[in-house]
């Protein structure tokens, strides 16, 4: 097999780990396979000047756009805060992306790099993901994209996208697995001290049970009640009564403040609570399901599968195992 060419698009303000994570995965893979099967990695930028990353360090692009007309095995856009705060890539960058994606075996983005793909029209009618913090903005900016905010990474045809920052490592490992098989991917993951495939979606980082900034807000009042009464039905009528509003008025105000329906908020809060219990306790699944308001284990299994892509028992198996491993490492003697 010929060497596989990888291009990663970078720009001022790019998230440093969005670049370094995938690069390290592909570079380490090249050390684990025959030379002719490895990766040739190029950092591509619009110009040739050093790029200042999000953490202040500078990196040098390997190539300018005009020098990058290859057919790539993998084309990725690294993420950066500027992209989801409104920066639109130049016409030259967007034109190059469209052309390069057409020639690539796989094209995609890490984190907010998806916004650049969206501006280039490369997300239309495709399933994609991004950092949970900007998923709603991505869906609003590109309504034809099928944004799935709870995924670590997604593969839709030739399009590959990942969640925030370190999820670029997960995405790169998945690509290595596709190219070279699970044994090579596992060897690379072990060297980098990461798991080969995180499971459970981005809800492991969910903000839904964090305290709102405004403790007197509608969201804060509803959230406090929901967290304290997860085993209750928590109907829209019940939540509206808590706020002293009509059902219709409550639903409208809640959606405006939270960008989701009360029913969706309750379901996500139940998932968060169940997730914490599954990670930290030996509580039976049926007890977790009852205490978190799912009613029974079958209902909780269905919600986890729909929302996170894994069942509750699969989630527990993965995260409890890695919690124990992390604890063992932390308690091991130094040296």
N, C-alpha and C positions, 0 to 999 in steps of 0.2 A: 504494500500500500504506500502511496506517495505521502510525503509530509503534509500535514494539515495546516493550512494558513488560517490564523485567527487575527481579526482586526477589532480593536476596541477604540471607539470614538471618544476623545477627551476634549476638554474645553476649560477655560478659566472658571474656577469655582467647583470643578468636578469633585465628587466625594472620593477621597483618596482610597478608602477601602473598597469601593466599588470597582476600582481599577486593580489594586494589589491583590484582592482576594481571588478573582478569576485567573489573573496572571500566575499566581503561585500554584493554583491547581493545575493549570495547563503545563507550566514549567516542570512541576514535580512529576506529572504524568510522563513527560518526555524522558525523564530519568528512569522510568520503569518499563519502557517499551523499546523495541529496536529503533535506532536513530531514524530510519526511513519512515517509521510510523508515528513519530512524535509531532509536536506542534511548533510552528514558526509564528511567533507573536509579534504584532505590530501595533503600536499606539499611534493612532491617526488623529491629526488635528487640522484645522483650517489653514493655519500658518505653521511656521517653523520655530517660533519663539517659545521659550519655556512656559509651561502651564502652571499657574499657581492653584493648588488644590484647596479644598475646604479647610484643611488643617494648617494651611500656610506653607507647606512644603512645595517644592517645585519639581516638576518632572518634564523631561524632554520628549517631545513626540518623535517617533521613528520616521514618520512619513507625513507629507501634506496630502490633502485630498487629491490633488492633480496627479500625485505619484501612486495612487492607490486604486488601480483599475483591475486588480486581480479578481479571480473567482475564489471567494473565501469559503472555507469549510464552516466557519463561525464568524458572524458579525454581531458585535454587541455595542450598545450605547451605554456608557457608564452614567450613573445618576448624579444629580447635583441639585441643591436647594433652589438655585436660580430657575431651573426648568419649571418647577411647579409654582413658583412665585410670579410667573408671567413672562420669563425670557423666552422669546421665540428664536430658534436657530436661524441663521442667515439662509437666504435662498440657495447659496452655493452648497451649504451643508445639507439642506433638505433634498436638493437635486441629487447630491452624491449618495445620500441614504437610499433613495428610491432605486437608483441604478445599482448600487452595491448589494442591496437586499435582493434584487432580481437575480443577481449572479450567485448569491450565497446558498449553500446547502441549508444552513440555519441562520436566521437573523433574529435579533431581539434586543432586550434591554435589562439592565439591573436597576431596581428601585425606580426613581423618578426619570430615568432615561426613557421610560415609556412615553413621556410627554413629547419628546423629540420624534418618536415613531408616530405618535398621533398627528403631529403637525405635518408629517410627511405622508399622511393618509395610509399608513401601514397597519393600523389597528382596526380599521373598519370591518365590522361583522366578524371579528376574531375574539376569542376568549383570551383575556390577559389579566395580569395582576400587577400590583405595585405596593409600595409602603402603605401600611394601613392609614397613616396620617394624611395621605394625599389621594387616597382611592376615590373619595367622593368628588374631589376636584377633577380627577382624571375623567370620571364618568360624565361630569357636567360639561367639561371642555370638549369631549369627544363622544357624543351621544350614540354614535353607531358602534362604538367599541363595547364588548361584553365584559365589563370589569368584574372580577371576582376577588373581593378584597381579603378573603380569609385564606388564601393559598400562599404557600412558601414559594412555589414556582409553578408555572403552567407551560404546557407544550401543546400548541394548537397548529397542526401542520408543520410548516417551517418556522413558525413564530414561537419564540421562547421568551418568557418574561419571569422576573422574580420579584419577591417582596423586598423589604428594605435592607440595604447595606450588606450585612453578613450573609443574607440569603443569596447573594451573588455567588458565594462559595457553593451553596447547595445546588444552584443552577449549573455551575461549571462541572461539579461532580456528576450530575445527572447526564450531562453531555459526554463526559468521559466514559460513563457507564454505557451509553449508547454506542460510542465509538470502539471501546476496548473491552467492555464486559465488566461484571461486578467485581472480579478479583483485583483488577487494576484499580478500579475506583476505590475499593476498600483499602488497598495498600496506600494510596494517596491520602485518603481520609485519616488513616492511622498516623501517617507521618505528620500531617497538619493538626492532629489531635482534634478532629471533628468527627461527627457521625456522618455516615454516607448518605442518609436521607432522613432529615427531620420530618416528623409527622405531627399532625394536629393543627396545622394552619397557624395563622397569625394571632389567633385568640390567646395563645400563650403570652402575648404582649398586650392583651386587650385593655383599653382605657375605660371600659364601661363601669367598673366598680371603683375607679379613682374618684376622689372628691372633686366636684365642680368648683371652678374658681369663685363663683358667686353662690354662697350658701343659701341665699334667699331666693334664688331663681326657681322657676317651675321645675326644671330638671333636677335641682338639688332636692326639692321636696318629694318629688316622685321617686327619685333614686333612693333616698333614705327609707321611704316606706317599702319599696320593693325589696331592698336588701334585708329589711327586718321581717318581711312576710313572704319569703320565697315559697313556703309550703302552702300558701293561700292561692285561690284561683287567679287573683290579680287581673280581673277583667277590666276592660276600658271603663265600664260603669263604676267599678270600685275605685279606680285611680282618679277618675273625674271627681268623685265624691270627696276624696282626700284633699283635692285642691279647691273644692267649693265651686266648681265650674260645671256647666252643662257638658254632656258627652261630646256634642258637636264642637263647642268652643274649645274644650280641652284638647281634642284630637288635632284641631287646627293649630293651636298655640304650641303644642308639644312638637308637632312636625316642623314648625318654623324654627323652634329653638334647637332641636336635636337632629334634624334632617333624617328622621326615621319615625315610624309609627310607634305608638305605645306598645302594641303587641310585639313588634320586633325588638324593642328595648327590653321587654320582660324576658323574651327568649334568650337574648344575648346575656342578660344578667344571670339567668339560670345556668347557662353554659359556663360562664366564668366561675360561679360558685361550685359547680360540679367539677370543673377542671382542678380547682384548688384542692378539693377533697380527694380526688383521684390521685393527685400527685403526692399528697402529704399524709394519707391515711390508708388503713387496710379495710375501711368500711365496705361492706358488701354493696354491689352495684344497685341492688333494689333499695337499699337504705339511702344511698346517695341520691338516687332518682326521686324518692319520696321527699327527702329533706329539701331538695332543690326545686320541687314543684312539678317534676315531669310526670308524676303519678306512678309510673312503673319503669322497669329497666328497658323494656322493648321500646317505649316512647323515647326515652333518653338515647337509646342506641340509634333510633331513626333520626333524631335531631342532630346528633353528633355527625352521623354519616352525611347528612344533607349539608350541614354548615361547614364541617371541618374535613370531610373526606375520609374520616376514620371512625370506627366505633368507639364507644366509651372504654371498653376493655382494651382495645388496641392503644388508645391514648394512654391509659394507665400503665400498660406494659412498657411502653417506650419511655415515658417521662419518669416513672418511678425507678426504672433501671438506671437511667442516667443521673437521677438525683442521688442514688446510692453510690454510683461510681464517683461522682463529684465529691461526695462526703468522704469517701475512702481516700481520695487523692489529697483532700484538704487536711486529713488527719494523719497522713503518712509522715514519717520522720524526714527531715531535710537531709539532702546529700545522697 
